[in-house]
Amino acid sequence: MTFTNQETDYLMNLLTNQLMALLSRVTRWQTHSLSQHQYNQQVHEMLQPELNMLTQITAKLQGQARDQTQLGAIQTGLKKLQVATTYQLTADQLAHANERRLNRRYRD
């Protein structure tokens, strides 16, 4: 399947926007009150399917992309998301998450 230059540019922009949204979401998961189990669940239910689709679309656009710099940035973002799928929260992050959960429980 081939796209016009305009369609390819549009799809590249959509990929970039979706990638930025996912990176932001993953950062939020890593820095907020999630347990390791909750983080892994989010990765399995939400991140992995999105990552698979973005990777497939990027591969299809690779030969047609006019902006190789943007394509490279998308590929770098995909690699960062792939690393996030096996991310292990640190003991400090888990302690802060537990503390925030306890504080919320006693506040309510």
All heavy atoms as an XYZ file, in Angstrom:
886
protein
N       0.855     -1.160      0.000
C       0.000      0.000      0.000
C       0.909      1.233      0.000
O       1.840      1.343      0.773
C      -0.888     -0.016      1.243
C      -1.683      1.245      1.417
S      -2.524      1.421      3.008
C      -3.454     -0.066      3.157
N       0.624      2.148     -0.889
C       1.396      3.392     -0.927
C       0.472      4.561     -0.632
O      -0.735      4.511     -0.891
C       2.064      3.595     -2.302
O       1.052      3.580     -3.304
C       3.082      2.509     -2.586
N       1.072      5.598     -0.078
C       0.341      6.802      0.279
C       0.901      7.968     -0.512
O       2.058      7.962     -0.918
C       0.505      7.101      1.778
C      -0.038      6.035      2.681
C       0.810      5.168      3.345
C      -1.404      5.893      2.875
C       0.325      4.189      4.179
C      -1.898      4.916      3.715
C      -1.037      4.054      4.366
N       0.083      8.981     -0.685
C       0.592     10.217     -1.275
C       1.513     10.871     -0.254
O       1.520     10.517      0.934
C      -0.561     11.192     -1.618
O      -1.175     11.612     -0.389
C      -1.591     10.546     -2.533
N       2.295     11.839     -0.703
C       3.178     12.557      0.214
C       2.383     13.223      1.333
O       2.797     13.210      2.498
C       4.011     13.600     -0.534
C       5.086     12.963     -1.378
O       5.499     11.834     -1.137
N       5.557     13.689     -2.383
N       1.245     13.790      0.974
C       0.410     14.456      1.972
C      -0.128     13.455      2.992
O      -0.140     13.726      4.194
C      -0.738     15.189      1.278
C      -1.578     16.026      2.215
C      -2.679     16.784      1.476
O      -2.919     16.573      0.297
N      -3.350     17.667      2.186
N      -0.562     12.279      2.528
C      -1.049     11.252      3.434
C       0.068     10.738      4.353
O      -0.145     10.534      5.552
C      -1.628     10.074      2.636
C      -2.926     10.395      1.931
C      -3.336      9.314      0.945
O      -2.468      8.588      0.420
O      -4.555      9.210      0.699
N       1.244     10.562      3.780
C       2.385     10.104      4.579
C       2.735     11.121      5.652
O       2.948     10.768      6.818
C       3.609      9.851      3.679
O       3.268      8.859      2.704
C       4.806      9.383      4.484
N       2.787     12.397      5.291
C       3.076     13.441      6.272
C       2.027     13.466      7.377
O       2.353     13.607      8.560
C       3.148     14.818      5.600
C       4.356     14.975      4.691
O       5.304     14.157      4.791
O       4.354     15.920      3.881
N       0.778     13.315      6.985
C      -0.315     13.308      7.962
C      -0.168     12.126      8.927
O      -0.289     12.276     10.136
C      -1.659     13.254      7.226
C      -2.849     13.273      8.150
C      -3.269     14.459      8.740
C      -3.543     12.104      8.440
C      -4.366     14.477      9.592
C      -4.637     12.115      9.297
C      -5.046     13.311      9.869
O      -6.115     13.325     10.720
N       0.090     10.941      8.384
C       0.261      9.752      9.220
C       1.472      9.889     10.140
O       1.428      9.467     11.304
C       0.406      8.504      8.351
C      -0.881      8.018      7.679
C      -0.583      6.905      6.679
C      -1.875      7.541      8.721
N       2.545     10.489      9.652
C       3.733     10.704     10.491
C       3.396     11.624     11.662
O       3.847     11.392     12.787
C       4.876     11.290      9.656
C       5.415     10.355      8.599
S       6.510      9.114      9.250
C       7.926     10.116      9.577
N       2.615     12.651     11.393
C       2.207     13.559     12.470
C       1.305     12.846     13.478
O       1.427     13.057     14.690
C       1.529     14.803     11.912
C       2.510     15.760     11.282
O       3.680     15.795     11.667
N       2.063     16.517     10.308
N       0.391     12.011     12.995
C      -0.457     11.228     13.904
C       0.386     10.296     14.772
O       0.159     10.187     15.981
C      -1.474     10.404     13.116
C      -2.675     11.130     12.527
C      -3.520     10.169     11.704
C      -3.517     11.763     13.616
N       1.348      9.638     14.158
C       2.230      8.747     14.910
C       3.007      9.516     15.971
O       3.132      9.073     17.109
C       3.218      8.047     13.971
C       2.674      6.930     13.090
C       3.747      6.453     12.125
C       2.176      5.780     13.930
N       3.514     10.665     15.591
C       4.277     11.493     16.529
C       3.410     11.909     17.707
O       3.827     11.800     18.863
C       4.845     12.737     15.811
O       5.700     12.299     14.750
C       5.628     13.612     16.759
N       2.202     12.368     17.427
C       1.299     12.794     18.501
C       0.929     11.628     19.419
O       0.922     11.772     20.650
C       0.034     13.431     17.925
C       0.316     14.768     17.278
O       1.297     15.427     17.585
N      -0.545     15.157     16.358
N       0.625     10.488     18.851
C       0.268      9.320     19.656
C       1.465      8.856     20.484
O       1.319      8.485     21.650
C      -0.246      8.181     18.761
C      -0.732      6.986     19.520
C      -1.945      7.283     20.406
O      -2.600      8.300     20.289
N      -2.228      6.373     21.311
N       2.628      8.898     19.884
C       3.843      8.498     20.589
C       4.123      9.412     21.775
O       4.442      8.940     22.867
C       5.013      8.526     19.605
C       6.314      7.921     20.035
C       6.146      6.444     20.339
C       7.342      8.107     18.947
N       3.966     10.704     21.582
C       4.184     11.656     22.679
C       3.170     11.432     23.797
O       3.510     11.497     24.973
C       4.113     13.093     22.159
C       5.229     13.456     21.196
S       6.872     13.192     21.852
C       6.937     14.460     23.067
N       1.928     11.155     23.437
C       0.897     10.889     24.447
C       1.241      9.633     25.249
O       1.102      9.608     26.479
C      -0.470     10.749     23.782
N       1.706      8.597     24.571
C       2.067      7.360     25.262
C       3.287      7.553     26.158
O       3.319      7.055     27.288
C       2.340      6.240     24.256
C       1.120      5.636     23.587
C       1.534      4.673     22.485
C       0.256      4.922     24.618
N       4.287      8.273     25.670
C       5.471      8.538     26.490
C       5.093      9.317     27.742
O       5.581      9.039     28.837
C       6.530      9.286     25.677
C       7.277      8.453     24.639
C       8.062      9.351     23.679
C       8.199      7.447     25.303
N       4.202     10.269     27.588
C       3.737     11.052     28.732
C       3.000     10.161     29.728
O       3.203     10.254     30.947
C       2.825     12.178     28.242
O       2.263     12.855     29.319
N       2.152      9.295     29.217
C       1.378      8.399     30.075
C       2.294      7.440     30.831
O       2.128      7.225     32.030
C       0.380      7.618     29.221
C      -0.665      6.915     30.029
C      -1.737      6.331     29.156
N      -2.464      7.386     28.468
C      -3.198      7.198     27.380
N      -3.330      5.999     26.870
N      -3.828      8.200     26.811
N       3.285      6.890     30.146
C       4.223      5.965     30.786
C       5.016      6.687     31.876
O       5.215      6.146     32.965
C       5.154      5.319     29.738
C       6.336      4.629     30.395
C       4.373      4.333     28.881
N       5.433      7.906     31.607
C       6.149      8.692     32.615
C       5.276      8.896     33.839
O       5.744      8.779     34.979
C       6.591     10.048     32.029
O       7.462      9.807     30.924
C       7.302     10.895     33.061
N       4.011      9.182     33.609
C       3.074      9.356     34.722
C       2.938      8.057     35.517
O       2.925      8.064     36.733
C       1.728      9.834     34.180
C       0.808     10.404     35.225
C      -0.422     11.088     34.654
N      -1.131     10.294     33.670
C      -1.238     10.604     32.378
N      -0.694     11.696     31.899
N      -1.897      9.825     31.543
N       2.853      6.934     34.828
C       2.760      5.651     35.520
C       3.997      5.416     36.386
O       3.906      4.865     37.469
C       2.651      4.495     34.537
C       1.418      4.447     33.714
C       0.235      5.098     33.929
C       1.239      3.705     32.522
N      -0.653      4.798     32.934
C      -0.064      3.945     32.054
C       2.060      2.854     31.783
C      -0.567      3.366     30.903
C       1.566      2.281     30.636
C       0.256      2.529     30.203
N       5.152      5.810     35.860
C       6.408      5.552     36.562
C       6.618      6.490     37.745
O       7.435      6.205     38.601
C       7.587      5.656     35.590
C       7.591      4.549     34.562
C       8.650      4.734     33.498
O       9.272      5.779     33.397
N       8.857      3.709     32.686
N       5.912      7.585     37.783
C       6.165      8.576     38.832
C       4.989      8.773     39.783
O       5.078      9.588     40.693
C       6.532      9.942     38.215
O       5.475     10.375     37.360
C       7.824      9.856     37.426
N       3.905      8.061     39.580
C       2.751      8.223     40.452
C       2.499      6.966     41.267
O       3.314      6.060     41.299
C       1.514      8.625     39.635
C       1.546     10.051     39.204
N       2.407     10.503     38.227
C       0.873     11.126     39.633
C       2.242     11.804     38.080
N       1.316     12.206     38.910
N       1.381      6.909     41.879
C       1.087      5.892     42.894
C       0.682      4.543     42.317
O      -0.394      4.033     42.610
C      -0.036      6.400     43.797
O       0.306      7.619     44.357
N       1.545      3.932     41.551
C       1.242      2.604     41.038
C       2.146      1.575     41.694
O       3.324      1.823     41.924
C       1.481      2.534     39.521
C       0.558      3.328     38.617
C       0.940      3.087     37.161
C      -0.880      2.962     38.840
N       1.581      0.431     41.972
C       2.415     -0.692     42.410
C       3.035     -1.308     41.152
O       2.619     -0.992     40.027
C       1.561     -1.725     43.133
O       0.652     -2.325     42.223
N       4.001     -2.190     41.332
C       4.609     -2.846     40.166
C       3.553     -3.650     39.407
O       3.516     -3.640     38.181
C       5.764     -3.754     40.603
C       6.527     -4.353     39.427
C       7.272     -3.309     38.621
O       8.028     -2.528     39.179
N       7.074     -3.286     37.318
N       2.655     -4.303     40.145
C       1.586     -5.075     39.504
C       0.684     -4.163     38.659
O       0.334     -4.509     37.529
C       0.763     -5.819     40.557
C      -0.425     -6.513     39.982
N      -0.327     -7.684     39.263
C      -1.741     -6.190     39.997
C      -1.531     -8.044     38.851
N      -2.410     -7.166     39.289
N       0.309     -3.022     39.207
C      -0.538     -2.089     38.464
C       0.180     -1.566     37.223
O      -0.423     -1.435     36.157
C      -0.951     -0.920     39.359
C      -1.931     -1.284     40.438
C      -2.096     -0.182     41.462
O      -1.131      0.471     41.858
N      -3.329      0.042     41.886
N       1.467     -1.255     37.369
C       2.251     -0.779     36.222
C       2.279     -1.853     35.136
O       1.996     -1.574     33.960
C       3.685     -0.435     36.670
C       4.555      0.036     35.534
C       4.555      1.374     35.155
C       5.352     -0.845     34.822
C       5.332      1.815     34.099
C       6.130     -0.415     33.772
C       6.124      0.909     33.408
O       6.887      1.340     32.349
N       2.586     -3.091     35.528
C       2.642     -4.190     34.560
C       1.291     -4.406     33.883
O       1.227     -4.705     32.686
C       3.094     -5.481     35.244
C       4.532     -5.410     35.708
O       5.305     -4.553     35.286
N       4.893     -6.301     36.606
N       0.212     -4.239     34.641
C      -1.126     -4.386     34.079
C      -1.405     -3.302     33.043
O      -1.956     -3.577     31.978
C      -2.157     -4.333     35.201
C      -3.563     -4.662     34.762
C      -4.521     -4.725     35.952
O      -4.124     -4.606     37.106
N      -5.783     -4.908     35.648
N      -1.026     -2.064     33.349
C      -1.207     -0.965     32.391
C      -0.413     -1.234     31.107
O      -0.897     -1.004     30.012
C      -0.758      0.368     33.007
C      -1.647      0.877     34.100
C      -3.002      1.344     33.586
O      -3.203      1.566     32.408
N      -3.932      1.488     34.488
N       0.809     -1.722     31.280
C       1.644     -2.040     30.117
C       0.967     -3.106     29.272
O       0.852     -2.960     28.043
C       3.058     -2.496     30.560
C       3.807     -3.145     29.405
C       3.839     -1.321     31.127
N       0.497     -4.153     29.916
C      -0.114     -5.266     29.191
C      -1.412     -4.858     28.488
O      -1.629     -5.201     27.322
C      -0.392     -6.428     30.156
C      -1.103     -7.571     29.531
N      -0.503     -8.431     28.647
C      -2.391     -7.994     29.644
C      -1.374     -9.320     28.229
N      -2.538     -9.083     28.832
N      -2.265     -4.119     29.187
C      -3.585     -3.783     28.645
C      -3.559     -2.612     27.670
O      -4.350     -2.579     26.732
C      -4.542     -3.456     29.792
C      -4.900     -4.652     30.641
C      -5.772     -4.283     31.825
O      -6.150     -3.100     31.970
O      -6.075     -5.184     32.627
N      -2.699     -1.635     27.911
C      -2.774     -0.408     27.126
C      -1.537     -0.165     26.270
O      -1.644      0.115     25.094
C      -3.001      0.772     28.075
C      -3.841      1.854     27.479
S      -2.986      3.168     26.629
C      -1.565      3.499     27.531
N      -0.363     -0.271     26.869
C       0.844      0.107     26.136
C       1.215     -0.898     25.056
O       1.479     -0.506     23.916
C       2.019      0.293     27.107
C       3.349      0.648     26.458
C       3.244      1.956     25.678
C       4.446      0.738     27.496
N       1.229     -2.172     25.382
C       1.694     -3.172     24.427
C       0.884     -3.188     23.126
O       1.484     -3.186     22.046
C       1.720     -4.559     25.076
C       2.589     -5.551     24.336
C       4.047     -5.148     24.301
O       4.653     -4.942     25.331
N       4.610     -5.026     23.117
N      -0.454     -3.181     23.179
C      -1.206     -3.140     21.907
C      -0.908     -1.878     21.091
O      -0.759     -1.943     19.865
C      -2.669     -3.167     22.348
C      -2.659     -3.732     23.722
C      -1.351     -3.317     24.331
N      -0.819     -0.729     21.764
C      -0.506      0.525     21.057
C       0.889      0.467     20.442
O       1.103      0.880     19.308
C      -0.588      1.712     22.020
C      -1.972      2.050     22.488
C      -2.706      2.958     21.520
O      -2.069      3.564     20.638
O      -3.926      3.060     21.655
N       1.829     -0.039     21.218
C       3.207     -0.144     20.748
C       3.302     -1.047     19.524
O       3.986     -0.721     18.549
C       4.101     -0.658     21.877
C       5.581     -0.823     21.575
C       6.198      0.491     21.127
C       6.301     -1.360     22.801
N       2.608     -2.168     19.560
C       2.606     -3.082     18.410
C       2.061     -2.395     17.158
O       2.648     -2.496     16.079
C       1.794     -4.338     18.725
C       2.445     -5.207     19.766
O       3.634     -5.103     20.045
N       1.655     -6.073     20.378
N       0.946     -1.686     17.311
C       0.338     -1.023     16.160
C       1.242      0.095     15.625
O       1.444      0.219     14.408
C      -1.034     -0.466     16.542
C      -1.796      0.123     15.376
S      -2.114     -1.024     14.019
C      -3.277     -2.114     14.790
N       1.775      0.904     16.510
C       2.671      1.991     16.086
C       3.901      1.447     15.373
O       4.355      2.025     14.380
C       3.094      2.835     17.292
C       2.028      3.735     17.895
C       2.524      4.322     19.220
C       1.639      4.846     16.943
N       4.433      0.355     15.866
C       5.617     -0.249     15.244
C       5.290     -0.756     13.843
O       6.068     -0.546     12.905
C       6.151     -1.397     16.132
O       6.478     -0.859     17.420
C       7.382     -2.036     15.525
N       4.154     -1.392     13.683
C       3.743     -1.909     12.371
C       3.541     -0.771     11.371
O       3.991     -0.845     10.222
C       2.459     -2.724     12.499
C       2.625     -4.035     13.214
C       1.293     -4.709     13.501
O       0.253     -4.332     12.960
N       1.306     -5.711     14.367
N       2.853      0.274     11.797
C       2.589      1.406     10.896
C       3.884      2.105     10.525
O       4.104      2.467      9.359
C       1.580      2.385     11.528
C       0.218      1.707     11.677
C       1.469      3.662     10.704
C      -0.789      2.489     12.498
N       4.762      2.289     11.501
C       6.048      2.949     11.230
C       6.851      2.149     10.215
O       7.456      2.719      9.304
C       6.844      3.132     12.540
O       6.075      3.922     13.439
C       8.180      3.812     12.288
N       6.861      0.841     10.351
C       7.587     -0.006      9.406
C       7.038      0.157      7.998
O       7.801      0.213      7.027
C       7.509     -1.467      9.847
N       5.716      0.272      7.870
C       5.101      0.439      6.552
C       5.416      1.800      5.942
O       5.497      1.940      4.728
C       3.590      0.234      6.640
C       3.211     -1.207      6.897
C       1.716     -1.390      7.020
C       1.389     -2.838      7.318
N      -0.043     -3.064      7.497
N       5.571      2.800      6.799
C       5.852      4.151      6.302
C       7.332      4.394      6.034
O       7.694      5.388      5.409
C       5.359      5.196      7.314
C       3.854      5.368      7.432
C       3.522      6.324      8.561
C       3.283      5.895      6.123
N       8.176      3.510      6.503
C       9.613      3.725      6.441
C      10.116      4.058      5.041
O      10.925      4.968      4.868
C      10.341      2.496      6.970
C      11.728      2.785      7.440
C      12.213      1.695      8.380
O      11.553      0.687      8.593
N      13.369      1.903      8.942
N       9.652      3.369      4.047
C      10.112      3.608      2.683
C       9.520      4.850      2.041
O      10.024      5.322      1.025
N       8.451      5.398      2.613
C       7.760      6.525      2.003
C       7.985      7.845      2.718
O       7.654      8.896      2.183
C       6.255      6.250      1.967
C       5.878      5.039      1.137
C       4.379      4.797      1.172
O       3.594      5.682      1.457
N       3.977      3.579      0.878
N       8.525      7.795      3.920
C       8.661      9.012      4.721
C       9.668      9.964      4.076
O      10.794      9.582      3.768
C       9.111      8.659      6.129
N       9.239     11.201      3.889
C      10.135     12.219      3.341
C      10.995     12.831      4.436
O      12.127     13.209      4.203
C       9.344     13.334      2.644
C       8.626     12.864      1.397
C       7.963     13.993      0.674
N       6.952     14.641      1.516
C       6.380     15.797      1.237
N       6.713     16.446      0.145
N       5.476     16.314      2.034
N      10.452     12.919      5.627
C      11.175     13.531      6.745
C      11.847     12.428      7.561
O      11.267     11.882      8.487
C      10.204     14.343      7.606
C      10.894     15.167      8.677
O      12.077     14.894      8.959
O      10.247     16.072      9.231
N      13.080     12.111      7.197
C      13.809     11.042      7.870
C      14.153     11.392      9.316
O      14.287     10.509     10.156
C      15.081     10.699      7.084
C      14.805     10.039      5.743
C      14.048      8.722      5.895
O      14.465      7.842      6.645
N      12.936      8.575      5.185
N      14.267     12.683      9.614
C      14.541     13.104     10.987
C      13.348     12.768     11.873
O      13.508     12.227     12.975
C      14.848     14.613     11.053
O      15.969     14.879     10.204
C      15.150     15.060     12.454
N      12.150     13.078     11.401
C      10.944     12.758     12.169
C      10.790     11.248     12.297
O      10.436     10.747     13.365
C       9.711     13.376     11.525
C       8.444     13.170     12.344
C       7.213     13.836     11.733
O       7.273     14.340     10.611
N       6.124     13.842     12.452
N      11.075     10.524     11.237
C      10.989      9.067     11.284
C      11.972      8.520     12.325
O      11.631      7.636     13.117
C      11.274      8.459      9.911
C      11.215      6.934      9.833
C       9.821      6.421     10.167
C      11.647      6.452      8.464
N      13.177      9.068     12.353
C      14.168      8.651     13.345
C      13.703      8.938     14.760
O      13.915      8.132     15.670
N      13.056     10.088     14.953
C      12.531     10.439     16.276
C      11.420      9.464     16.689
O      11.348      9.060     17.852
C      12.008     11.873     16.284
N      10.570      9.103     15.760
C       9.509      8.134     16.043
C      10.125      6.792     16.432
O       9.710      6.168     17.414
C       8.557      7.986     14.833
C       7.725      9.262     14.649
C       7.659      6.759     14.983
C       6.941      9.316     13.356
N      11.135      6.358     15.698
C      11.780      5.085     15.999
C      12.454      5.116     17.374
O      12.399      4.141     18.123
C      12.777      4.726     14.901
C      12.083      4.377     13.601
C      13.018      4.297     12.408
O      14.052      4.958     12.376
N      12.642      3.486     11.430
N      13.056      6.242     17.721
C      13.662      6.393     19.044
C      12.590      6.314     20.132
O      12.774      5.648     21.160
C      14.435      7.723     19.146
O      15.491      7.716     18.185
C      15.012      7.938     20.528
N      11.469      6.987     19.915
C      10.365      6.931     20.867
C       9.829      5.524     21.035
O       9.516      5.091     22.148
N       9.741      4.785     19.935
C       9.278      3.398     20.004
C      10.240      2.541     20.830
O       9.806      1.692     21.608
C       9.123      2.813     18.596
C       7.963      3.368     17.770
C       8.029      2.854     16.339
C       6.625      3.047     18.400
N      11.535      2.797     20.679
C      12.526      2.058     21.476
C      12.362      2.378     22.956
O      12.455      1.488     23.805
C      13.938      2.401     21.010
C      14.296      1.814     19.675
C      15.665      2.256     19.216
C      15.904      1.830     17.779
N      17.110      2.437     17.222
N      12.099      3.641     23.277
C      11.897      4.030     24.678
C      10.649      3.358     25.249
O      10.652      2.908     26.397
C      11.795      5.551     24.804
C      13.120      6.267     24.611
C      12.946      7.753     24.763
C      14.231      8.457     24.500
N      15.149      8.456     25.638
N       9.601      3.284     24.457
C       8.386      2.607     24.917
C       8.630      1.108     25.091
O       8.103      0.500     26.022
C       7.230      2.841     23.947
C       6.624      4.232     23.965
C       5.564      4.361     22.869
C       6.014      4.553     25.327
N       9.433      0.527     24.207
C       9.746     -0.896     24.327
C      10.487     -1.162     25.630
O      10.194     -2.124     26.336
C      10.577     -1.366     23.123
C      10.780     -2.856     23.080
C       9.470     -3.620     22.974
O       8.609     -3.310     22.165
N       9.303     -4.635     23.798
N      11.415     -0.287     25.979
C      12.135     -0.419     27.247
C      11.157     -0.298     28.418
O      11.278     -1.012     29.420
C      13.261      0.633     27.343
C      13.827      0.724     28.746
C      14.363      0.328     26.343
N      10.179      0.583     28.285
C       9.201      0.800     29.366
C       8.347     -0.425     29.630
O       7.796     -0.565     30.720
C       8.312      1.997     29.032
N       8.253     -1.334     28.664
C       7.424     -2.524     28.873
C       8.021     -3.454     29.921
O       7.305     -4.264     30.511
C       7.200     -3.318     27.569
O       8.456     -3.792     27.078
C       6.492     -2.475     26.523
N       9.325     -3.351     30.175
C       9.968     -4.210     31.169
C      10.511     -3.399     32.344
O      11.332     -3.882     33.118
C      11.123     -5.010     30.529
O      12.067     -4.095     29.955
C      10.601     -5.955     29.463
N      10.048     -2.173     32.474
C      10.534     -1.276     33.520
C      10.191     -1.816     34.899
O       9.083     -2.288     35.134
C       9.900      0.106     33.326
C      10.362      1.168     34.294
C      11.561      1.821     34.094
C       9.595      1.506     35.399
C      11.986      2.808     34.970
C      10.019      2.490     36.286
C      11.222      3.133     36.060
O      11.644      4.107     36.928
N      11.152     -1.755     35.789
C      10.931     -2.169     37.178
C      10.987     -0.920     38.057
O      11.987     -0.200     38.049
C      12.008     -3.163     37.630
C      11.951     -4.486     36.886
C      10.660     -5.237     37.161
O      10.313     -5.495     38.304
N       9.942     -5.584     36.103
N       9.917     -0.667     38.775
C       9.898      0.469     39.682
C      10.959      0.265     40.755
O      11.171     -0.843     41.233
C       8.515      0.601     40.322
C       7.370      0.886     39.349
C       6.035      0.723     40.070
C       7.485      2.265     38.761
N      11.623      1.355     41.125
C      12.656      1.262     42.155
C      11.993      1.157     43.527
O      10.818      1.494     43.695
C      13.573      2.495     42.136
O      12.794      3.646     42.501
C      14.207      2.694     40.767
N      12.776      0.725     44.502
C      12.261      0.625     45.870
C      11.790      1.992     46.355
O      10.760      2.104     47.040
C      13.342      0.065     46.791
N      12.511      3.037     45.991
C      12.135      4.397     46.392
C      10.793      4.801     45.767
O       9.933      5.375     46.439
C      13.237      5.369     45.977
C      13.088      6.730     46.620
O      12.767      6.780     47.820
O      13.300      7.739     45.905
N      10.616      4.497     44.477
C       9.347      4.822     43.813
C       8.189      4.068     44.456
O       7.116      4.621     44.657
C       9.423      4.479     42.319
C      10.284      5.422     41.514
C      10.479      4.910     40.098
O      10.795      3.744     39.895
N      10.298      5.790     39.133
N       8.414      2.798     44.766
C       7.354      2.007     45.388
C       7.032      2.522     46.786
O       5.859      2.575     47.181
C       7.760      0.535     45.440
C       7.804     -0.177     44.080
C       8.443     -1.547     44.215
C       6.428     -0.273     43.467
N       8.049      2.933     47.528
C       7.822      3.479     48.870
C       7.006      4.766     48.795
O       6.068      4.959     49.572
C       9.151      3.732     49.570
N       7.357      5.644     47.844
C       6.592      6.890     47.672
C       5.155      6.593     47.250
O       4.222      7.240     47.716
C       7.261      7.812     46.656
C       8.497      8.464     47.155
N       8.530      9.269     48.271
C       9.759      8.436     46.690
C       9.752      9.708     48.472
N      10.538      9.205     47.524
N       4.993      5.624     46.378
C       3.644      5.260     45.925
C       2.821      4.734     47.098
O       1.652      5.102     47.259
C       3.734      4.208     44.823
N       3.422      3.885     47.915
C       2.705      3.364     49.087
C       2.339      4.481     50.046
O       1.227      4.507     50.586
C       3.554      2.305     49.800
C       3.609      1.015     49.022
O       2.720      0.715     48.245
N       4.672      0.258     49.228
N       3.262      5.403     50.251
C       3.003      6.529     51.149
C       1.844      7.384     50.631
O       0.958      7.770     51.393
C       4.267      7.378     51.281
C       4.148      8.509     52.271
C       5.459      9.272     52.379
O       6.524      8.650     52.359
O       5.379     10.516     52.465
N       1.828      7.656     49.333
C       0.745      8.460     48.749
C      -0.590      7.732     48.870
O      -1.612      8.336     49.158
C       1.051      8.808     47.298
C       2.072      9.916     47.143
C       2.164     10.394     45.708
N       2.720      9.403     44.814
C       4.014      9.246     44.545
N       4.899     10.031     45.112
N       4.434      8.335     43.705
N      -0.588      6.413     48.655
C      -1.832      5.651     48.788
C      -2.336      5.687     50.224
O      -3.529      5.851     50.466
C      -1.629      4.210     48.312
C      -1.739      4.053     46.809
C      -1.909      2.605     46.401
N      -0.774      1.768     46.744
C       0.348      1.676     46.043
N       0.501      2.382     44.954
N       1.323      0.870     46.430
N      -1.427      5.534     51.170
C      -1.830      5.598     52.584
C      -2.371      6.973     52.943
O      -3.381      7.092     53.643
C      -0.650      5.252     53.488
C      -0.301      3.776     53.571
C       0.989      3.586     54.357
C      -1.431      2.998     54.201
N      -1.716      8.012     52.472
C      -2.179      9.378     52.750
C      -3.567      9.619     52.176
O      -4.401     10.264     52.798
C      -1.196     10.411     52.214
C       0.070     10.487     53.038
O       0.101     10.079     54.188
N       1.129     10.996     52.432
N      -3.821      9.094     50.996
C      -5.156      9.256     50.389
C      -6.190      8.506     51.218
O      -7.301      8.984     51.419
C      -5.157      8.715     48.952
C      -4.703      9.707     47.926
C      -5.156      9.300     46.539
N      -4.854      7.917     46.219
C      -3.797      7.510     45.525
N      -2.919      8.362     45.089
N      -3.614      6.242     45.258
N      -5.847      7.351     51.690
C      -6.784      6.522     52.443
C      -7.173      7.223     53.741
O      -8.329      7.225     54.136
C      -6.147      5.169     52.737
C      -7.149      4.159     53.231
C      -6.560      2.768     53.299
N      -6.160      2.310     51.994
C      -5.174      1.444     51.764
N      -4.494      0.942     52.779
N      -4.879      1.059     50.549
N      -6.218      7.824     54.424
C      -6.513      8.493     55.695
C      -7.161      9.866     55.515
O      -7.820     10.352     56.389
C      -5.223      8.643     56.534
C      -4.737      7.310     57.047
C      -3.493      6.837     56.704
C      -5.546      6.522     57.862
C      -3.049      5.613     57.168
C      -5.120      5.302     58.331
C      -3.865      4.854     57.974
O      -3.437      3.641     58.428
N      -6.973     10.444     54.357
C      -7.578     11.751     54.066
C      -9.076     11.620     53.831
O      -9.849     12.495     54.142
C      -6.909     12.328     52.813
C      -6.629     13.769     52.871
C      -6.018     14.299     51.596
N      -6.049     13.353     50.496
C      -5.133     13.314     49.527
N      -4.150     14.165     49.529
N      -5.210     12.472     48.552
N      -9.476     10.535     53.221
C     -10.888     10.343     52.841
C     -11.778     10.046     53.984
O     -11.738      9.846     55.029
C     -11.033      9.220     51.817
C     -10.295      9.574     50.529
O     -10.111     10.762     50.265
O      -9.913      8.618     49.809
